[in-house]
Amino acid sequence: MTMMIRQLGLQDYETTWQAMQRFTLDRTPETDDQIWVVEHPPVYTLGLNGKREHLLNTGAIPVVETDRGGQVTYHGPGQLVVYPLLNLKRRELGVRPLVTLLEQTMIDTLAHYGIAAIARPEAPGVYVNGKKIGSIGIRIKNNCCYHGLSLNHAMDLTPFSYINPCGYAGLEVTQLADLGIAVDRDQLAERVLHILTEKLHS
């Protein structure tokens, strides 16, 4: 199965989300899968299960109510965001295996840099020493998925303190830069894509 990788750079969240929705609605059973790699300007996104009580003090940062699963999270420059747009039926891939695959992609990426990370079944995402470093939110429509994963790289983490990340009060977050890993964004994206595409083809 062919896979198109699109490097989109810094893109508005809502515009990208609408483009993912359009791509998913317009695709046919023959449409090739794509992976979009992107960064977003500062934005809080509230998933379908998101409760506004978890938005503590958002200030000037916009809040977007989106259609992915999960609670509230923050996106900003210095965070790697990867959106796999996949035909799950064609790949014979269920929702939970997809979440596990995305989590394992981040865990394997971090292991490459010498960081031990784990997934927590009760709280999807990836954690290092109890602090969240990677988030996952997906949407399934017509047996196809969009949205995806975000991995904290080298960003200002302060906005996370103005929410209950993923609906957990007091949940701390971390990033590669704070763990002593200096890697540029393109190298990190390349590593994530290499691992993700290998897993999708295995």
Number of C-alpha atoms within 10 A of each C-alpha: 8 9 16 12 15 13 14 11 13 14 14 14 21 15 10 17 17 12 12 19 18 11 15 22 12 9 14 11 10 8 14 14 19 18 20 21 23 22 22 20 17 18 21 23 23 25 21 16 15 21 15 15 10 19 22 12 11 15 10 8 13 11 18 14 14 22 20 22 17 23 21 29 25 24 23 21 19 21 25 25 26 25 24 25 25 23 25 18 13 12 12 9 16 11 14 9 11 17 18 15 17 28 25 20 23 27 23 20 22 23 12 11 15 11 17 14 22 19 18 11 9 6 14 18 26 26 24 19 12 14 14 23 24 27 24 25 24 20 20 18 12 12 17 21 24 25 24 21 21 26 26 24 26 21 17 14 18 9 19 22 18 14 24 21 22 26 21 13 11 10 15 17 18 22 23 20 14 12 13 10 15 13 14 11 15 12 10 19 19 12 17 22 19 13 17 22 15 11 13 15 10 5
